[in-house]
Amino acid sequence: MHLRLLALIFGLLSGSQLWGQSIDLPFFVFNNGLLGEEAYATPRAQARLLAELGYDGMEKNGLDGIFLVKDALENEGLKLYTVYVEINLDQPEQPWDPRLPEVLSGLDGSETMLWLYVRSQQYAPSTEENDAIAVPILQRLADMAQPHGVRLMLYPHLYFWVESPDDALRVARKVNRRNLGMTFNLCHYLAHEAADGRDPWERLPALAEACQPYLFALSLNGADPVAADPADIWTSYIQPLGQGRFEVGRFLQTFVTAGFAGPVGLQGYNLTDPPSAHLRQSMQAWQQLGRP
């Protein structure tokens, strides 16, 4: 369900100055948000559930069965928005799944984007001196995807080589390809800022502005601003939308104000409730964000 985001509501949520812009944002579900319930174990059943609840589509983790998922979604009038793909800097000759060229051909002309999580055992997270290794790899992939009209996004992930929005922005600028951008992930941003001892709101407006030219998607979820248990951070940083004390409406407003108009993904990693329950709750919370 495309949510019409109303400036009045965001102004009330954040205490900021009211503004007059409204915009439609597609809302899709991470693949991990559909795990753990037998009734929704197949792509067809998952697509039906998402259509019933009002979502616009989903993400696919990896390339196995990708076109079964894509077809199931399209049969329900939904989209496969993103595909989560590893880039391994330790294997520069074959840094991605060898099936990827064939998959790109199959995605020709679609709106499906690749979410690239960049990992390494050799190079520490956020090490700028190793950009010289990553950038040519990403340029090769972007050039391979370009004839098919497929866009790529760097996916910042805590403890991975591209760990923060700062990393993704720095690398995307150096790759310098129109079809390679980035995602801003709320849960990983909260975790990274907490690890560095920063208030998550401190840098957010400036980051949203800086990232905007490269920002192809956002991800969000319910969250607390600080983890209750440092040994179990994701229980605090990933909750159903509508739970937690972090102001998700204010977070989203920050990016829309900066010009963001792309799809928004709902993170669902390690949630304990069944998908049919937590996805319903999250959709209800999403709809509340735009209610006058």
C-alpha angles and dihedrals in degrees: 000000000000105000118217101221111212120209092217093060094048091047090054092046095050103030088233129133113291117249134192106227124113126184141176116240122187112232120210137171130242114241089241090062090067099054129107105037117100094208089062101041097117130068091241093053092045092051091050091051092050092048091048092051095046103251121147097223145299148257125252122221108220132338102282109117093352096150093047087057093044092050093046091052094046091050087062094045092256134123137234097230103180143006119211109227131176123231110197113200091191091068104050094167092056107013096157139043106292089227091066098095090055091046091051089054089052091051093052110141095004127119093235113127130199119240106210118204108190117211139176138172091195100050125053120235117278095009104157092191088070094057085098088068098043101042098062090047092052092044090055092051094045090051090049091051097043099079088055094050091241119149124212129211129197109230113211110217128178111257093010122111091257092048107154141029087255090059093047092049094047093049095043090054091052094046086055098192121139092222096053119080138134147257126231109220116199098203095049091044091054091048093048095047091048091050089054092046096246133137105246092228094053097084102016102101093048092045092049090053093046094047097044098093089055101033112116099162145001130217125205145159139164112298148160116241092234129031114251091209118033089203092056106034099155093064086065099035098045117049133138112284109270094038126094133042100264113110101240092173090057090047092053093044090056092061097040089052088053090054105267114155104158135108123299121217125208112224113218106171116155097349111163102211118083115267093247088060105039094040090053091050092048093050090051090051091047091053091050090059090068101038115116 
